């Protein structure tokens, strides 16, 4: 008998069998991390992907859009749209590769460096929030385990 047929509910408020599904927990963890990231970054008006693009360009001045896409594991069209938005905000500029004239290179503009500086400060806050739940060894282990999934 179930609740509709007049029997009292036996729902204990738990997750049931789905609690054993690893992917479910990854999704929940991603949601929590994403929500906190958005709260932390709200004042910057930047997305995670935009910050990642700025960071990689700063670490690799002159990187090609195609190389960005590969390193971020995103398709070229998505990277192009992100680059277009960042360029419209004067955060970066495109150039032509001296090695291969068909490739566009990317470098940060002063406004992009300023935005990245603010984003890095917000990332440190976000990382402190996230890693405070774990020991240093657990953080290292978590990164290794997650890398096995996405790497």
C-alpha positions, -999 to 999 in steps of 0.1 A, spaced: 0 0 0 12 35 -7 4 70 5 -23 75 -21 -41 44 -10 -42 56 26 -10 40 40 12 63 60 44 75 42 76 57 50 97 84 34 126 91 58 137 121 38 168 103 26 180 99 -9 174 62 -13 194 42 -38 205 73 -56 228 80 -26 251 53 -40 255 69 -74 289 87 -77 277 109 -105 248 122 -84 273 133 -57 295 149 -83 265 168 -96 255 180 -61 291 190 -54 294 209 -87 261 227 -79 274 238 -45 308 249 -58 291 268 -88 267 286 -65 295 298 -42 316 308 -72 287 329 -86 282 346 -52 319 353 -49 322 366 -85 289 385 -87 306 419 -84 331 411 -112 306 403 -139 327 374 -151 319 337 -157 342 308 -147 350 303 -184 359 339 -189 382 339 -159 398 307 -171 405 323 -205 419 354 -190 441 333 -167 455 311 -195 462 341 -217 480 358 -188 501 326 -182 507 322 -220 508 356 -238 503 351 -275 485 318 -271 463 308 -300 425 305 -297 427 269 -309 453 261 -281 430 277 -256 401 256 -267 422 224 -264 436 233 -230 401 242 -216 385 211 -233 360 234 -250 350 236 -287 364 264 -308 331 281 -313 326 285 -275 361 298 -270 356 323 -299 324 336 -283 341 340 -250 371 358 -266 346 380 -285 329 391 -253 362 397 -235 375 417 -265 344 438 -265 352 447 -229 387 457 -239 401 428 -218 422 413 -245 433 418 -281 438 395 -310 470 395 -331 484 374 -359 509 347 -351 544 354 -364 549 316 -369 516 308 -386 497 338 -401 465 318 -401 464 316 -363 452 344 -340 471 351 -309 457 366 -277 472 389 -252 457 407 -222 451 445 -223 455 465 -191 417 463 -183 420 425 -187 450 423 -163 430 444 -138 399 421 -141 421 391 -137 438 405 -106 404 410 -90 393 376 -102 423 359 -86 415 375 -53 380 362 -55 393 328 -65 415 327 -34 384 334 -13 365 307 -32 393 282 -28 396 289 9 358 282 13 361 250 -7 394 236 7 384 244 43 364 212 43 395 191 38 430 185 50 458 194 27 463 157 19 426 153 12 427 182 -12 456 167 -31 438 133 -32 406 150 -44 424 167 -72 441 135 -82 408 116 -82 389 143 -101 418 144 -127 412 108 -133 377 116 -144 383 147 -165 419 141 -175 
